[in-house]
Amino acid sequence: MSSSATPDSAAPDTTAEAVTTAQWPLRFQRHRFGGFCFDTWGCSIVYNGFPHGQDDRERQAASSASFGEAYPRRMKAAHLDIANFPAPAEVTWRAKDQSEHRASVDLGAIFADGLIRHEVARDDVAEGVSLNDPEIILEVNDRTINVYMRSMIPLKRPLDPANPNSNFRADLVRVYSRTY
């Protein structure tokens, strides 16, 4: 895992209020980030000063289909503790057909409302529970850039009554897509 903190940076901002499920709609002040490339050549994603992806121009990234049903679950945000929002993510890559592409993805504009994207009805959300920072995932897949959010949303009741540890949902919700 990585963090946005560097040896020269100041201590994390501890003045931010804790986000709880008592506040509705659910909002976030910080986030985690992950960048992934599929069916690309030399894919580079730079966000908050950190590189993600595969920058080897002579190596093709695996296709998302090669991971089968595990494909969406394998995308996790390992870059932690990012205040909303640094400069846009800068993306350069060659598509499967090796055509060159460049994009600047402004996550601050995509999430300007500060809302956590999730698929849980308010009546099902556990009350007064603190929330972790949501994950923002940027995926480059051949000619398409997708941006997703995943947040662990605590539930009043377990999804599976036989499993008391199933008292949350963490759906991967696509919030942006553009094909180049």
N, C-alpha and C positions, 0 to 999 in steps of 0.2 A: 504494500500500500504506500501511497505517497500523500503528502500534505502540501498545501500551498505555502506553508511557512518555510522560510529560508533562514539560514543562520543570521543574516543581517536584518531580518524583518522584526518588527515590533511584536510584542505579545498579542495573541488573538484578542479580538474585540469581545470583551466580556460584558459589555453594556447591552447587547442585544437581548431582548426579552425572550424567555422560553416560549416556544410555540406549543400550544396544547389543543386538544380536540374541543375544548370549551369555546374556542374562538371559531366562528363559522362565517363565511366559508374559510376553509383551511388555507393558510398562507405560509410562505417560507421567506427567510432572510438570508440563509446560507444554503449551499448545495454541494453535492459531490459530482464529479464528472468522469466520464469514460468515453473514449473514442475508439471505434472499431472499423476495420476495412475488410470488405469481402469482394471477391471478383474484381480486384484492382491490381495495378502495377504501381509500385513506388508511391504509395498513399501516405501522406503526411498530414496530421492534424495537430495544430499548435493552439493550445488554449491556456490562458493564464500563465504563459511563459513555459509551459511543459509540453513536450512532444508526446504524441500518441500515434498509433498506426504503425505501418511498415514502410520505412523510407528507402528500402533497397529497390532501386528502379528496375533491376533485372529479375526481381522475384515477384511472382503473382501470388496474391493473397488467396486463400481457400474460398470456395463459394459458400454462401450461407446454406445452400441445399445440402452440402456435404456434412453438415452437423445435424441434419434431420430435425426432430422435434426439440433437441437441446439448443438449437440456434438462438432463440430469444433469451433463454435462461443464462446462456454463457456471457452475455453482455452485462458487465457489472461496472460500477463507478469506483475506481480505486484512488482517484485524486480527491482528497478530502478537504473540508473546511474552507470553501471558497465563498467569500462575501458576494452577494448579488450586486453588480455584475461587472466583471472585468471586460476588456476589449473583446470584440468578436473572435470566434474561432476561425483560424486561417487554414484552409484545406487545399492541398494540391494533390492531384492524382492522375493516373492514366486509367481509363475504363478498360473493360475486358478486351475491346477492339484496339486498345492502346492509344486512343484519342486523348489528348491532353485537356485537363480541366483545372480550374481554380475557382474557389468560392470563399466568400467571407460570410460566416453564419453568425448573425447577431442574436445571441441567446437572450440578451437584455431586452430586445424588442419582442422576441417570441414570448417571453414570460413577463412582459411589462406589467401585467396586473398582479404579479406576485402570488397567484393562486397555485396550490398543489393540485395537479391533475390526478384523479383517481376515479374508481368506479364503485364506490361504496355509498349507499344511501345514508343520509344523516341519521336516520332512526337506528341504523345498525352500528354506528360508531360508538365505541366506549367513551364515556364522558370524563373529561378532565385529565386525560393521559397526555404526557409530553410526547412530542413527535421528534423523530430523528430528521436530519437534513435529507431532503429527497435526492435521488440520483437523477442526473440529466445525462442521457446517453446520445452521442452523435454517431450515426452509422453511415458509412459510405459503402454503397452496394452497387457496383458497376457504374452506372450513370446517375444514380439516385442518392441524395442525402436525406436521411430521416433523422428527426430528433424525437426522443422519447423521454418520458418521466416515469420513475418508479418510486413510490413512497410506501413505507410500511404503515398501514392504517389499522389501528387496534379496533377489534370488534367487541361488542357486548357479549356475544356467544361464539363458541368455537364453530368453524365451518363444518367440522366433523365431530359430532357429539362424543364419539369414542376416543378422540384425541384432544385433550385439553390444551395442547400446544398449537392448535390450529386457530387461535383467536386473533388472527390478523389476515389482511390481504396485502399483497405487494404486486399489483398488476403493472405490466409494462404498457404504458399508454402513449401511442404515437400522437404528437402534437404539431408536427411540421413535416412536410415532405416536398422535395423539389427534384425534378429530373432534368439533367443537363444534356 
